[in-house]
Amino acid sequence: MELAQTFRDHGTPNGILDATLAINDLQKHTIFDKVQRLLPDLAGKTISILGLAFKANTDDIRYSPSLVLIDSLLSAGATLRVYDPKAMDNFRYYYPDLTYAASAMECITQSDCIVLMTAWPEFLSFDRSFVASHVRQKNLVDAINMYTLANILPYGFTYVGVGR
């Protein structure tokens, strides 16, 4: 994004870069659409968002797709619980009233839908049968394709990935 701004600052055409950034922005909105297909009436539903950082191993939330998703879910009346190993303090600045869980397992408990937004290794090592027994509804939207159908379907989840 900084590179695109540098091109603009110097009046240099950068059509491919701008098109790529536009597609990336559109992609951020598709995650909300996937959640809403699973739960058409989001009002009062508890959505657990795992991963707030732009990418794993950082607390950087600039350009994080979670920002767009959270705005959309709140507008639809969903109740949100969020967890990220490093980025929650940065997120609290923008969303002080969200429910911030102390752990991923606390975040998913009694959830109607889990949304994986950042590829933290701890999310891949979940005890899937524990997760399945602690959610209200077995819906998983995997925005980063961290899981495969074979990893998650045996536990009764409705699984939605990206591009699958």
N, C-alpha and C positions, 0 to 999 in steps of 0.2 A: 504494500500500500504506500509505503514511503517512496518506493521507486516510481510508482505512477505519479505521485505528487512532484517528484523531481522532474519528470518528463514535462508535466504541465507547467511547472515554474519556468522551464526553459523553452516553452512553446514548441516542444518536439512531439510529433504525432506518436501515439502508442496504442493503436487500435486493438491489437491482440491482448495487450496487458489490461486495458480497460474492459474488454469483453470478458476476460477471465475473471476479473474482480466483480463484474456485474453478475456473472453466473454463480460465483461463490456467495454473493449476497442473496440471490434467489434461493440457493440451496439451504441457507439458514432458516428460511420460512417453511421449507418442506417438512422439517421435523415436527413442527406444530401440526401440520396437516396429517401426518402419520398418527400422532397421538389422537387427534380428533376423529380419525376414521375408526380407531379402536373404541373410543368413548365419545360418541357424538354430542352428548350433553355433559360438558365438563364442569358445570356449576356444582360445587360441593365435592367434586372428586379429588382425591389426594394423589398428587403426582410427585414422585420422588426423582429428583435430578441428581445424578451421580457425575460429578465433574463440572467445574465452573471455569477452570483455567482454559486458556486458549489451546494449550497442549500440556501433556504430562510433564512432570518434573520441573514445574515452574508455578509461580503464583501470579503470572501475567494474565490479566483478564481483558486486555485491549483486544478488540476484534473477536472476542469470544462468542461463539454461536449461542451460548447459554443466555447471553443478554437479550437476544432477540426472542428466544423461546420463552423465557420467563415473562417478558412483557406480554406476549400473546396469550400465555396461559392465565396470567392474572386478569387480563381483559375478558377472558372467557369465564371467569369466576372460579377457577380451580384453586384448590388449597395446595400449597407447595411446601415440600421439605427438600432441603438441599444438603449436599455434602461434597467436599473436596479436601484432600489431604493438606493442601497448601494455600489455596486461593480464597478461603472464606472471609478472612479479614478484609481483603480488598473488595470483595463483593458486598460486605456489610455497609460499606460507604455508600453504595448506590441503592441497596435494598435492605435497610435496617430492620424492616418488619417481617422478613421471611423467617421461617423456622429453619435454623441451622442445626443439623444433627451432629452429635459427637463422633459418630462412626457411620460407615456405609450401612451396617446392619440396622442401626437405629433409624436411619433415613428410610429404608424400604419397608419397615414394619407397618402393616395395615395399609399399604399403598394400593391404589387402583391401577397404577401404571408406573413402571420404572423406565427412566430414560437415561441411557448411557451417553454422555456427551464428551468425556475426555478419557483417553486410554491409559488410565492409571493401572499398573500391574495388579494391585490388590483387587480390582474389580474382576479380573479374569480368574482369580483364585477362589471365588466364592464357593461355598458349599451350596450347590444349587438346590438340593433337597431342603436345606434349612430355609433358604430364600423362598422356595415354593410354599413352605408351610407357614410363613409369616406375612405373606401379602394377602390383601383382601381379594384382588383379582390378579390373575397371572398374565399380565400384559407387559411386554418388554419391547421398547423401541431402542434400537442400537444404532445410534447416529454415527458410529465409528467402525461398525462391523467387527467388533471385538469378538463376538461369538459366531458360531456357525449353527445352522439348524440342528445338526447332530449333537451339539453341546447343550442345547436348551430344550428342544421339543420333548425329550423323554420325561421332563419334569412338568409337563402340562402347560407350558407357556404358549401364548400366542406371541410369536416373534416377528418383528418387522425390522429389517435392516435397511441399508441404503443401496440401491441399485440391484437388489435381489428380487 
